[in-house]
Amino acid sequence: KRKDLVSLMIEYPNVYTDTSYICLQEKDYENLEKEIIKITGKGENFEKVCEKILFGSDFSINLIDIESYKKYIENFIKTKAFRDRKTLLVNKNPQKFLFD
């Protein structure tokens, strides 16, 4: 369950997740963001979770249910979800996960 994962992400510093295969369309990102807000509220815990989400770029998996990788990237760019946090998801969070 996502609620369990979110709880683990809040409690433990080394628990991360990514968006591979759960966010193929623009609305999927919006639904994910709404679900996280529903679980955490919009405060400190929401920010903590956002700092542990990695943009999922599993190329071969993502192509199963979407027309192209280009479309997959475009959907992420166009989504209104995580508007001010996209740099976190694609740059800062992966760097922290891999190198800190």
C-alpha positions as CSV (number, residue, x, y, z in Angstrom):
1,K,0.0,0.0,0.0
2,R,1.1,3.5,-0.7
3,K,0.2,4.6,2.8
4,D,2.7,2.1,4.2
5,L,5.4,3.2,1.8
6,V,4.8,6.9,2.7
7,S,5.0,6.1,6.4
8,L,8.3,4.3,5.8
9,M,9.7,7.2,3.8
10,I,8.8,9.6,6.6
11,E,10.3,7.4,9.3
12,Y,13.5,6.1,7.7
13,P,16.1,8.3,6.0
14,N,17.1,5.8,3.4
15,V,13.7,4.7,2.1
16,Y,13.0,6.1,-1.4
17,T,10.6,5.3,-4.2
18,D,10.3,6.2,-7.9
19,T,7.5,6.9,-10.3
20,S,8.4,4.1,-12.8
21,Y,5.3,2.5,-14.3
22,I,2.9,4.1,-11.8
23,C,3.0,7.5,-13.6
24,L,2.6,7.1,-17.3
25,Q,0.1,9.9,-18.0
26,E,-0.1,13.5,-16.8
27,K,-3.1,12.6,-14.5
28,D,-1.1,9.8,-12.9
29,Y,1.3,12.3,-11.4
30,E,-1.6,14.5,-10.3
31,N,-3.3,11.5,-8.6
32,L,-0.1,10.5,-6.9
33,E,0.5,14.0,-5.6
34,K,-3.1,14.2,-4.3
35,E,-2.7,10.8,-2.6
36,I,0.5,11.8,-0.9
37,I,-1.2,15.0,0.3
38,K,-4.1,13.0,1.6
39,I,-1.8,10.8,3.6
40,T,0.6,13.5,4.9
41,G,-1.2,16.8,4.6
42,K,0.7,19.7,3.0
43,G,3.3,20.3,5.7
44,E,6.6,19.0,6.7
45,N,5.9,15.3,6.0
46,F,4.7,16.1,2.4
47,E,8.0,17.9,1.8
48,K,9.9,15.0,3.3
49,V,8.2,12.5,1.0
50,C,8.8,14.7,-2.1
51,E,12.5,14.7,-1.2
52,K,12.5,10.9,-1.6
53,I,10.7,10.4,-4.9
54,L,12.8,9.7,-7.9
55,F,11.6,10.3,-11.4
56,G,11.3,6.8,-12.8
57,S,13.1,6.4,-16.0
58,D,12.9,2.6,-16.5
59,F,12.9,2.8,-20.2
60,S,11.9,-0.7,-21.1
61,I,9.1,-1.1,-18.5
62,N,7.6,2.3,-19.3
63,L,7.2,1.4,-23.0
64,I,4.8,-1.4,-22.2
65,D,1.8,0.9,-21.8
66,I,2.7,4.1,-23.6
67,E,3.3,4.9,-27.2
68,S,6.9,6.2,-26.8
69,Y,9.5,7.3,-24.4
70,K,9.2,10.8,-25.8
71,K,5.5,10.8,-24.8
72,Y,6.4,9.5,-21.3
73,I,8.9,12.4,-20.8
74,E,6.4,14.9,-22.2
75,N,3.7,13.8,-19.8
76,F,6.1,14.4,-16.9
77,I,7.0,17.9,-18.2
78,K,3.4,18.9,-18.8
79,T,1.8,17.6,-15.6
80,K,0.8,20.3,-13.1
81,A,1.7,17.9,-10.3
82,F,5.0,18.4,-8.4
83,R,5.2,21.7,-10.3
84,D,7.9,23.3,-8.1
85,R,9.5,20.0,-7.3
86,K,10.4,18.5,-10.7
87,T,14.1,19.4,-10.2
88,L,14.0,17.4,-7.0
89,L,12.5,14.3,-8.7
90,V,14.9,14.3,-11.7
91,N,18.1,15.8,-10.3
92,K,18.5,16.5,-6.6
93,N,16.8,13.3,-5.2
94,P,18.6,10.9,-7.5
95,Q,21.9,12.6,-6.7
96,K,21.2,12.4,-2.9
97,F,20.1,8.7,-3.3
98,L,23.2,7.7,-5.2
99,F,25.9,9.7,-3.7
100,D,25.1,10.9,-0.2
